[in-house]
Amino acid sequence: MLPHRSQTPLLLELDLTQPLIEVEPEDPIGKLRSRHRPRMRAVLRTLYDAGSDPRIAGLVAKVGNPAMPLAQAQEIRDAVRAFTSSGKPTFAWAETYGENTPASVTYYLASAFGEVWLQPSGEVNLMGVSIETRFLRGLLDKLGVVPEIGQRYEYKNAADRLLRTEMSDAHREAYDRLVASAWEQIVAGVAESRGLTAEAVQAIADRAPVAAADAVEVGLVDHVGYRDEVYAAARRAASNGGDVTLLFADKWSKQESPVAKLVHQVKQRKTPAVALVEGHGGIAIGRSRRGAQGPVMGSDTVAAQIRAAVRDDNVKAILFRVDSPGGSYVASDVIWREVVCAREAGKPVVVSMGAVAGSGGYFVACPADVIVAQPGTLTGSIGVLGGKAVLTGLTDKLGLSYDRVQRGENALMYSAHAAFSDSERARLEAFLDAAYDDFTAKVAQGRGMTREAVHEVARGRVWTGADARTNGLVDELGGLRDALRIARERAGLSDDAPLRPAVSIPPIARLKPAKSSDDPRAAAAASVATSGWGDLADIAVALGFSSLGPLVMDGVRAIRS
């Protein structure tokens, strides 16, 4: 008998020590690597829905992923609080909340649970939030490499890492506000969950790391104990001393007979619905894929998803999940246009931002009807950069020489073996101006702002979701579930209207050739990886930039401890 069919109460388990999979990999290697890792949406569904299941008696979670972005922690935290509101006991535990490393986000997530446990040898490293930036200019000078980079504007500080040896005033101002906003959110959340004042939380943080016994004394931890003791307490609370069956949270499902489940699925296919469009990773021309630096949001794939949703009469609204630092300007523009076309076709578009939706990630989001972000989401970065690194000094040291012939005044404009001429520099500056003007004009159009107002909050600056809501770049604070609620409301759908993928191609159907470019199979075909830097892609990567293009956020991609 399967565990979830057992007649004994179920104690849900949640492993938050490893990254949760948000989007299902399509490539065989990705599927193989992620086969045993929990899925983000399955976990969220369980936390929101299982509280009303009489079989479920409680929740116990191991916490400890130091790489979890603040925005993702907030999404899970909201779901944990929803489960806790059912009145069922919840336990968070860890061997340590940070070992020789800050763990503010980790503890912030744990504080949402009813009881917080810590191993006796552990500590709570609720130490604050910081951002460190690596500058390459000194190294480039030693190598004889000269960066010739243009940026729009002073806050587009990815270029500063090549042009400077320390933060500019604008760079420091922007990062200082990111850190302040994130820390404000963490302090407020911990204070509320633990019944402390913000001042008390700050005072505790200022003397962290906090040993286990001291953590109990100051109110950060409820009990000190090992795993066996945590589970014994959770079992007692969940079953009043009786038997209890453990079940991973992402394995839970509502109790339905196979026939009822099949009937439900058939009905949902014909029911008015919200279509989910996935946009994860750096933005590039072509098909969505997995690149060397992680997932890639392909303009062909995302555009095909949006067009399919527009053509489907049963789709009444589109939920566009964006988790991207940007990339190619041209690819971003392709997706932007499809979002505009969807709205013009009468399909409301609601964007749900993940951990990051900046630069090109904001470009594709800005025409939506509603933009929803977590308070800790990193967004904005409305700006552009471009240029090249001149390697002549380095190649001279190595004894390498280059000669050339050309036709066309600017044929060697992007050569790494010659500085920009005056005319080439003028062409670069013209591109940066045109791209920035286009970006800000589209933001102004989508957000109902003046160009002047957009410029004030643009200039390449990155904002947290909380600050972006204040300055008009974001409409609502919340997660995917909140965005779905808004999409249903905008479309006049019921509260339980289904959310389904905009495109679902069965494996057998993928084997058949596409009938036209409107056929979603056309976007599912293999494509060659392209770069928004053209021939400079390898140099861009070597210098620490994304290979994807000029609409990319700077080095900070997520707020972590």
ZIBELJO-V491092 format. One record per helix or strand of 3 or more residues. SS is the DSSP state (2 for helix, 1 for strand). FROM is the first residue (numbers start at 1). TO is the last residue. If there is no record, write none. Layout:
((SS:FROM:TO) (SS:FROM:TO))
This chain:
((2:3:5) (1:9:16) (2:28:33) (2:40:52) (1:56:63) (2:70:84) (1:89:94) (2:104:110) (1:115:118) (2:137:143) (1:146:152) (2:160:163) (2:169:194) (2:198:205) (2:212:218) (2:227:239) (1:244:248) (2:249:251) (2:258:269) (1:273:280) (1:282:284) (1:289:291) (1:294:298) (2:299:311) (1:315:324) (2:329:344) (1:348:358) (2:360:363) (1:370:373) (1:378:380) (1:384:390) (2:392:398) (2:422:447) (2:451:457) (1:462:464) (2:465:470) (2:480:491) (1:499:501) (2:507:510) (2:520:524) (2:534:542))
